[in-house]
Amino acid sequence: MIDHRRLGRELDLFVSDPLAGAGLPIWLPAGAAARHAIEEYVREVERRAGYQHVYSPPLGKRELFALSGHLGYFADDMFPPMRLSADDEFVLRPALCPHHALVYRARGRSYRELPLRVGELGAMYRAERSGVLGGLSRVRAISLNDAHNFCTLEQVGDEVREILRLIREAHAALGVRPSGFRLSLRGPGAKYVGDDASWARAEELLRAALDGMDHEEAPGEAAFYGPKIDIQIVDAASRESTLSTVQLDFDKPEKFDLSYTDPAGARQRPVLVHRSLVGSMERLFAYLIEVHQGAFPPWYAPVQLLLLPVDAGPAGQAGAVARLARRAVDAGLRVEVDATGSLGARVRDAARRRVPYVGVVGAREAADDAVALRLRDGRSLDPMPADDAVGLIGAVVAARSAELLPAR
Ligand SMILES: [Zn+2]
């Protein structure tokens, strides 16, 4: 494996500028293109699974985070409040749950609406000390793939099973290979909120949802507000961290006084499930850059097709290549033309950039409206009609395949 910071520089994915601040990376166009593809994919997976997406601001009044409890138990990890006036203080949020609790509370809820799944890819902040920051793996501005599923205790088992299924589906598409699943349970002591029966039931439901999946159990590792499942990854430096998570919470529905009306018309308290399918975009990319060594699957490669005219001069193929590029862009592909320098140097540069498809157009291809594709893995295909080449790449991208050629 390779350090993602070096590859991030070489591939122009992101930059960390001391003037902007440590732990506040800037996504360059190539990194942003790959991230955008993944964000669209995750949003689509969630939409199909019944999630409703919202937008909420990355900062809020101090009182919101006092109510959620973050200012009580999480203050050390938060940036200090910003004071506008004596009774108007704001904090950069350390989590999205408080805002999503307000989404739930925006109107009365019926049992018929549950599970209510509120999703957002949102910004949050951690006041990490500068010494621990590095590249994308530890940052101060975090873009989290987050959702909060409000449901009844009876629904928790099915809900968690479905979340685990979505996590496995997303991991397979992205090329994430988790190092393990960990079920964190309650330990001895009185720091836990919620009654014993609910805890026992919740732990049982999480264990049942993990049925058949290899996992370890960690007594005493649960949060004070509920048990959780963490899906771990290991980075190039052999450090383990959590990528995806499913966390039960008995506390925030209480704190925000969330309720729904049951079939008998009585007010009931929902259970909150915090979950992230792929974690933060920063930690995810730190991992993906290393595990793929920069050679992303075509569907989220920053540039999918790099077109090279053999002769870029006035009598050459620049015009034919420009027309082909237009068609490929209109077909939804991310395309670039490289017309500067020797053909050999351009082919080598495409390999350095890990571009999955290089399309070479010489005099004969230009005359035939054709292109010769070279694949990132070294294979070369015979010249084919340009539309076929665009269709071939489009099919691989649409299938979100890790292979470079469509399955036959
Ligand atoms: Zn949350």
Residues whose N, C-alpha, C, O or C-beta is under 5 A from the ligand:
A	BS01	ZN	C97 H274
